[in-house]
Amino acid sequence: MDFNGGSTLARMPDAHPSGTVSSGPLPSVAPAAVTVTGAVPEARGPAGAERLGRSVTGAAAVARAATVTGARRRAARPTVTELRLSAFAGHRGAVHALGPVTLFAGPSGSGKSTTLRAYEALARLGAGDSLDEVFPDAADCVPERARPDAQGRRGFRIGCTVDGPAGPVHLDLAVQAEPRLRIVGERLTGRGRTLLATALRDPGRSTVQAEWHTAGATPVTRAPLPDDLLGTALLPLRVAGKTPGQLEVLAAAEQVVIGLRSAFPCDPRPEGMRAPVLPGEGRLRRDCANLAEVLHRTHTDCPRRHQRLAAVAGAGCAGPVTGVGVRELPDGTVRAVLERDGRPATPLGRLGDGELRYLALALTLLTGPGVLAMDRIAEVPEAMQSLTLLTDGLDRGLDVRQVRGLLGLAVGVAADGHIRVVGTAGEKAAGEARRTPGVTVVDLSA
């Protein structure tokens, strides 16, 4: 099966501690050195995926491993620090280091949005979503030069590194896109050891054969896993944690799952943010269409954050701004307004597209998982989580002043490790980012 964009067959790549990827077969384990466990868990479909996405049992152990001061406390928060696109759409052999604030830049067609899509795909798989939900158009992710093998199979490969209490943990994934979408290989490595390896042994079955590190009476345990779900996310359901090896596997798997799940894709759409909305639970959606509802909540529940938003609003909105308020209307809806010193308040519906996007992105940076419509990791205290904001086209509709204000805000809030930003930007915004200390710019045109 060709995952590389050439004519040779490719197996799952070897993942090295350095994060580099090279071609190579999956490790073989002698039958006498394995324990065979039970059947594949019934986890297909949205209900099963939702259950698996919330089943990081023992994840509090990762948080307990964290200290409470300085750099060690920041390191205790699992974070994605590297993204690998070994063979994905127009990318081949790409390895990108991710800092607290990272922007991908380059001309149109250089693969900025595709890079962000790969990150989001890994995040969704880590949350328990099934492969067909994450890749409804998987054929578009196959490198154009990839030719099918004798069985008509083609696919792609992506991976990442998650740093945290368990040290750098590397996840690499091989996906068959044609003729049937399925995971055909997965590898989890940490501290120079292969902790999980899966491979497709029987194309007629909807499973892959998995082998994970045990280091007990038998050094490796072998069992089938579904071929449409991320095996790493299933390990907390399958590994007992009775041996040091099993505990090592659990710590690495939970670190990867927590790091991937702590992502919020944000794409503010000004056309949906202008009208009054009904008050609700006040969790900001991806398109930020319920911005007024969220401001209604933060006005009372998070007064300090709300005041800080009001302070930064003036940097991105025309005219003097003394506050961000909310008006309750007779029909039960709420409308957000900018308060002006000695002047009538301005409804958000009268603001420009750039001003609305600026306010929405600023609010996202100043809040946390409890205010965002994302899968919260209830097993881990928020203080031990690091939220990653994913935003494609951060500078869309913004002027230089607004971009400068957002970058400064992002660097400031990322300093304590609670918030990270991974986004894409055009050349003008990238130039501003290069002049901003604390921002990593990855030029995809190089």
Secondary structure, DSSP 8 states (H G I E B T S, - for coil): -B-SSSSS-----EE-TTS-EE--------GGGEEE--------HHHHHHHHHT--TTTHHHHHT--SSHHHHHHTS-EEEEEEEEEETTEEEEEEE--SEEEEE-STTSSHHHHHHHHHHHHHHHTT--HHHH-TTGGGGS-TT----TT--EEEEEEEEEESTT--EEEEEEEEEESS-EEEEEEEEETTEEEEEEE---TTSSEEEEEEE--SSSSEEEEEEETTS-HHHHHHHH----SHHHHHHHHHHHHHHHHHHSEEE----GGGSSS-B---S--B-TT-TTHHHHHHHHHHH-HHHHHHHHHHHTTTSSS---EEEEEE-TTS-EEEEEEETTEEEEEGGGS-HHHHHHHHHHHHHHS-GGGBSS---TTS-GGG--EEEEETTTTTT--HHHHHHHHHHHHHHHTTSSEEEEEE--HHHHHHHHTSTT-EEEETT-
